[in-house]
């Protein structure tokens, strides 16, 4: 295993935590913007429809994937800029 990949592990873990927080905040804002309640439904919310629950899950998944890919790519690009080596 390359040294740059090993050195990137703690950075990747920290970026993962940050991206999770960013994605959670972005999802809450997006859910409010599309005109739904302040809180997104859970799969077990009895008073919510299938459509609303599945829409929330799809939106949340898309936002988390986009934020994670963006943060991971930015982190790897920064590591290459600083060290001259791609961490993957």
Protein Blocks (a to p, Z undefined) as FASTA:
>chain_A
ZZklmmmmmmmmmmmmmmmmmmmmmmmmmmmmnopafbdcdfklmkbcfklmmmmmmmmm
mmmmmmmmmmmmmmmmmmmmmnopafZZ
